[in-house]
Amino acid sequence: MDLLSIKDPSFLKGLSNKELENLSQDIREFLIEKLSGTGGHIGPNLGVVELTVALHKCFNSPKDKIIWDVGHQSYVHKVLTGRACQFDTLRQYKGLCGFPKMVESEHDVWETGHSSTSLSAAMGMAIARDLKKENNYVIPVIGDGALTGGMALEALNHIGHEKKNMIVILNDNEMSIAPNVGALHNVLGRLRTAGKYNWVKDELEYFLKKVPAVGGKLASTAERLKDSLKYLFVSGMFFEELGFTYLGPVDGHSYDDLFENLAYAKKTEGPVLLHVITKKGKGYQPAESDRIGTWHGTGPYKMETGDFVKPVSAPPPGWSKLVSETVRKLARNDERIVAITPAMPVGSKLEGFASEFPDRMYDVGIAEQHAATVAAGLATQNMKPFLAIYSTFLQRAYDQVVHDIARQNLNVFIGIDRAGLVGADGETHQGVFDIAFLRHLPNMVLMMPKDENEGQHMVKTAIEYNDGPIAMRFPRGNGIGVPMDDKLKPIPIGTWEVLREGNDAAILTFGTTIPMALKAASLLEKQGYSIKVVNARFIKPLDEKMLQDLFGANMPILTIEEAVLQGGFGSAVLEYAHEQGFHHAEIDRMGIPDKFIEHGSVKELLEEIGMTVENVVERIGKLARKKQKRA
Ligand SMILES: Cc1ncc(C[n+]2csc(CCOP(=O)(O)OP(=O)(O)O)c2C)c(N)n1
């Protein structure tokens, strides 16, 4: 079938199961081919082809609300809702978003990127539906990984109590981004092997209705009998106990099975949980046989072989690996060190640490809040937790960082991965808020290295620091290829480094924007301006001595940060100038403006927001000219 001609999912209503199977094959071939060029979340999407088709055939989107958890598995939904023609632009600048996006389609009723929000959103939609006396189905689709997230568990608790009509689709492929972990995962495992329950239950209820009611006693005995029989047939009964009607497990690649169970779910009162078993990567051998999560999300690959176009990790060292391996090295002589990851052992490159110290590494599942407080708990016992977490996901643990870590002034090392713009994952994943939400916390030290060599010294700094929490930001991707020192040495807290001397103006910056500053300074030198460039590697505390000197010398300043301007590093410099009475200090700030930044390459995004060498030349050049005129 010509997928490009699809306008909306209504055409599915008239197709037979055989035709749907052919369509599924076409969709798989389409995705495998398109994603080989663009990269993207191939594994999760190949797993939900039949499920997505079945949902769109059985329900009437957008009247019925299909809500994708995380949203990385919404490509098939995008194809069925008229967006196949945009797949060449997937995850590219101004192109098709890799996650649901309301501006793209009326069928995208909820936007995501972060995990475990679907059930809460569905509950809100169900409450609204009932208050407005409307009549539609609400169908959150949540993975077995996302179900382990705290928000999802809070939502199950609420939904089961309120008994709202809702059909929760649990897409169980036994994988999270890496292999799924946790006790709930084991509950699902038992359900998976327990066989079909709902039919047994029906027959049981029919039988029990036939038991003559002789007063309340027998009725309650019958109820108890029913309950104990349920336990007999299904180990766990986790969802039924929470107030859901549990249906399944269902073969998520069989239209017969899906349609039969969806029809049953539609006529069931109250919340239903339909347990659908799927295979991540289904239909593409390299993705289907992946058991560690390599094919969860990828860059471009060669379709025929499954080889990645770019090697997964090329020299210079990737930042995640550099940090995790440095922690691992230090852990050999420091038994206090324990690594914690909320579901990202592969992304955070903790495999080496885990194999060397299996009892000192914890993957806690998609549970950032829990991860942060586990780290705090460890620190109260004089351990040295290394909390490996992406900037964007640290947002989830804000209160735990405030209330548990910073307030108790605990020695937790937070390794903030993917800090700054991340590119193709777009606005839900940009790591641009962490400075603003950490800088204002008492006791917090926040730093970012200029290159991987300084990075390894900063890891040493963080591990040896015993005066409270310390966080190190580092970007997505690889280092810049500098020589690495053999011996690690801590960096004095709150000290900056002058990278280039100058008298006309100063650029204060850190991390990924340092090369841009140095380039601009050397271009301006050719125009007769002398620009000082400072590696402001401690975002908190500031190097007050250096700031005093700069302000005292009336040096105009440009701050640059790949993070939001509001509450950022530049704001800290402004505040300091104000507090110290340097009311005439000339300070210009460059950073991310007050808007969400969509997907695209980091280069394109920086150009869009005016953070290029040319922009730096223009802005610091202006300050330098003024200073020269004054002199
Ligand atoms: C709050 C949060 N933490 C971590 C992630 C990173 N992440 C993206 S998908 C994913 C796994 C989701 O697993 P599952 O729900 O089972 O979906 P599957 O990919 O297996 O279909 C994780 C951990 C995220 N998106 N949001």
The ligand as an SDF file (V2000), in Angstrom:
LIG
                    3D

 26 27  0  0  0  0  0  0  0  0999 V2000
   11.8350   10.4220   33.1040 C   0  0  0  0  0  0  0  0  0  0  0  0
   12.5900    9.6760   32.0520 C   0  0  0  0  0  0  0  0  0  0  0  0
   13.6610    8.9360   32.4030 N   0  0  0  0  0  0  0  0  0  0  0  0
   14.3470    8.2610   31.4620 C   0  0  0  0  0  0  0  0  0  0  0  0
   13.9650    8.2970   30.1590 C   0  0  0  0  0  0  0  0  0  0  0  0
   14.7950    7.5970   29.0820 C   0  0  0  0  0  0  0  0  0  0  0  0
   14.0140    6.5450   28.4320 N   0  0  0  0  0  0  0  0  0  0  0  0
   13.4610    6.7030   27.2170 C   0  0  0  0  0  0  0  0  0  0  0  0
   12.6090    5.3820   26.7150 S   0  0  0  0  0  0  0  0  0  0  0  0
   13.0100    4.5450   28.0960 C   0  0  0  0  0  0  0  0  0  0  0  0
   12.5620    3.1490   28.2700 C   0  0  0  0  0  0  0  0  0  0  0  0
   11.1110    2.9910   28.1390 C   0  0  0  0  0  0  0  0  0  0  0  0
   10.8340    1.6360   28.2070 O   0  0  0  0  0  0  0  0  0  0  0  0
    9.4010    1.1290   27.8630 P   0  0  0  0  0  0  0  0  0  0  0  0
    8.4130    2.0260   28.4900 O   0  0  0  0  0  0  0  0  0  0  0  0
    9.3360   -0.2960   28.2250 O   0  0  0  0  0  0  0  0  0  0  0  0
    9.2820    1.3380   26.3080 O   0  0  0  0  0  0  0  0  0  0  0  0
    9.9670    0.5200   25.1210 P   0  0  0  0  0  0  0  0  0  0  0  0
   11.0390    1.4110   24.5660 O   0  0  0  0  0  0  0  0  0  0  0  0
   10.5250   -0.7510   25.6550 O   0  0  0  0  0  0  0  0  0  0  0  0
    8.8850    0.3040   24.1510 O   0  0  0  0  0  0  0  0  0  0  0  0
   13.7930    5.3140   28.9550 C   0  0  0  0  0  0  0  0  0  0  0  0
   14.3180    4.8670   30.2580 C   0  0  0  0  0  0  0  0  0  0  0  0
   12.8510    9.0850   29.8320 C   0  0  0  0  0  0  0  0  0  0  0  0
   12.4210    9.2150   28.5820 N   0  0  0  0  0  0  0  0  0  0  0  0
   12.1890    9.7510   30.7900 N   0  0  0  0  0  0  0  0  0  0  0  0
  1  2  1  0
  2  3  1  0
  2 26  2  0
  3  4  2  0
  4  5  1  0
  5  6  1  0
  5 24  2  0
  6  7  1  0
  7  8  2  0
  7 22  1  0
  8  9  1  0
  9 10  1  0
 10 11  1  0
 10 22  2  0
 11 12  1  0
 12 13  1  0
 13 14  1  0
 14 15  2  0
 14 16  1  0
 14 17  1  0
 17 18  1  0
 18 19  2  0
 18 20  1  0
 18 21  1  0
 22 23  1  0
 24 25  1  0
 24 26  1  0
M  CHG  1   7   1
M  END
$$$$
